[in-house]
């Protein structure tokens, strides 16, 4: 996960609609089942899925009243905590 990518996607959601991101997630989730994909391609799709999912989580926190910076920081702390 990359914070700059997540921030960019959150801005996209704010300027457009989260449905675009949800539909993109669904498309990528379906695509990842394609048997002819190479490992590197699967890794890239997985990274995209992680960033899109993270952006949706941050956006949900923002809808609940958390400011953008705090929502992003809380999300990244939770991700860091799960890695440790």
Steps between C-alpha positions, in 0.01 A plus 500: 500500500618844414363800685536740202294264285234462770486880545456546126218245485329662801515833316352332193214365713440846648488657153296227333325206659614197696300276266778535241750357747264224611442395139873509430559276802240253377658496153851440636376231739345319205808549283735353760337160446627488141727197480732644236618787721866500593612534862620857441161597356321344796726696735417827323127429511530407867675829576228691316232313692670585830526869416141523376369317807705721728367813334144379548569438870645849539202649318259313730679645803472845346127450446478415870647840583874436524710758316700379201846522658393316815315235300809438286730487804270266691476269201876486450558439873255210488677356193842543664370333815376199306839460332693505827 
